[in-house]
Every structure is written in C-alpha cells, then in structure tokens.
Amino acid sequence: MPVQFMGDIMIRKLILVLAILICTTMCGTASAGELGIITGGAKGTYFQFGLNLKELGKKFGYNIQVYNSRGSVENVYAVYKRPKTEMGIVQSDVLAFVLKVQSNKVLKSIARKTKMVFPLYNEEVHLLGKTEVASFDDLENRRVAVDKEGSGTYLTAKLLFEVSGIKPAQTLAVGTDDALSMLKAGTIDAMFYVAGFPVALFSEQVTVGDGLHIVPIGNKSITEFYPVAQIPAGTYPWQSQSVSTVAVKAVLVSFDFRGSNCDSVGEFANIVYDNLEWLKQNGHPKWKSVDLDYPLKGWDQYDCVKKHRRGGNPRETGQPMEENPLLDAIKEML
C-alpha cells in the first residue's frame, strides 16, 4: 500500500478521534452522574425539593446541581435552552399555556422539546392580604404584588385576573420577599405566592401581630378552570382556620434528549421512583402527597423515563434575566 495512502488514513483517523474528544467536552452532554435541575427561590418549595433530590442522588453516586430561579416561566425556557440544566420544576398551568399557544414558533418548539418526568404535588395559590381583603373579588381596584416576571406565580396571577374579570388598580411585578415587606408596610393590599404549603417565607416571617391573613379564593369562574384546594388550619402559626383556595400541579420536566442524557435522566428518575418512601420520610412535607403515577392531562411521560423503569407500570400521561420568548408571549397576551 502506498505510503501516501497510509498517511491519509492515519490523518483521517486522527481527525475523527479529535472530533469525538471535542464533542465529548463541548457538546453539552452531562457526565455520567452529573445532572442540573432548576427550581425556584431559596425559601420556596421547589428549591427544597431540589435539595432533597440532590441528597437522594448523592446516595447513588449522582452529583445534582440545584439552581435557583425566578420560577416556572424561567424554568421552562432554561430547560429548553440553558446548558447543564437537564431538568426543572414547573407549574402545570405554565405547561398548559405553552401547549395551547400555537401561533408562536418558539413556543411550539419548546412544547415539542419539553417532556414530563413526573407529576409532583399540588401547589396551593397563597393570596396573603390585609384583613379588609376578605375574598379574591375584593382585589378589584386594589394594589397587588404578583411576583417577578418569569415566575409561575406571575403567570397564574395574570390568568386568575383574566379568567375572573377582576381588575386590580395596580399589579406589581416584585419578588415575594419585597412584596411581603410592602404588604406589612401597607403600600400594597395583597400578594400572590403559588407554592406547596408550608411556605418557609410565611412560616418564618409572618406573625399574628402583622394583621395579615390568607384570603380565600372561591370565584366561580376561577374554580371552573382550577381545582379547589384547602390550606388546613395551623399550616402557619398565625393561621387559625382552614382556607379554601385553588391549586396547580408542580411537574418535574426534562429536555427531550436523544443521546446519553436520555439515559442519565431516565436512570435518575428510576432512582426517584424506587425511593419515593425515603423522600417522604426525609424530605419536604409535600413529598407525602406526591403521586408519581398521577395522569397529568395533556402530557405523556418522557420515553427515556419509561425505558428505565424496572418494575411498576407508570401510566402515560438575582441575576439579569435572559431573553425569554415565553415570557414575552405571556405579557403580549395578558
């Protein structure tokens, strides 16, 4: 065989090896046992769930990176676009919004590439207000904080006003910590926080002396679209009576990986499924209400998760904010 031909073969092999090495280090594939999950604020239930998953993963050799965020709207786009963010926790009404908007090409692509790993728990809509705000309908012509743009709370609050026809005098897109301070100071009348109870912010930073209460949500137009829920008496030290509200479902989602990350997410999901009892015993109280087989309407389980189920038969079912077409669509439509 000619020397020149042999040289060409060796060069091609060398180029192929280098290409594989470069792709392995730069193409965004997580290392075995390395996964990222985007959650929510440090005092919210999403973040606590993320820490619980990190602790569980460590027992099985997984290094789970838990990222804070503004909430569900940011999380959906981060899972779709952001490196090393394989999974995220989002609200079901945010997912429903993404599914139903067919006029926006980017949102259609996000819907196609977002897959459900597991449904998690109900997130109760906490509406904290002054005593004179006796019901949701009393928010008419009031000043209301709806959390930061990019949060699931922001979208849910906007949807509740849209569905009910109630028109506040002003909605303020401020974070929950700032909103609580403003509510205590009397500069706003109420604030929304969508999270599974108990919420650390309200447990730790609200007292009887603040003169605040959880406002019931019973508007018929709202309960037609959102399931009714209860926040039991004593959930918070200052809450003496059970309060009727509505809820959304928290959902663990993944990007629709087709390579090694498909197996990484699927294998970790299998660990979560097999160790749900450990999470119920050692994690946030909301784990006790989790049904990983709950059939979430409109969403089938990620095929990479199904592939790795060994037993059981799951039913089908702050930093500057990056540019987010999902948030832009929400603001344009609402």
Secondary structure, 3 states (H helix, E strand, C coil): CCHHHHHHHHHHHHHHHHHHHHHHHHCCCCCCCEEEEECCCCCCHHHHHHHHHHHHHHHCCCEEEEECCCCHHHHHHHHHHCCCCCEEEEEHHHHHHHHHCCCCHHHHHHHHHEEEEEEEEEEEEEEEEECCCCCHHHHCCCEEECCCCCCHHHHHHHHHHHHHCCCCCEEECCCHHHHHHHHHHCCCCEEEEEECCCCHHHHHHCCHHHCEEECCCCCHHHHCCCCEEEECCCCCCCCCCCEEEEEEEEEEEEECCCCHHHHHHHHHHHHHHHCHHHHHHHCCHHHHHCCCCCCCCCCCECHHHHHCCCCCCCCCCCCCCCCCHHHHHHHHHC
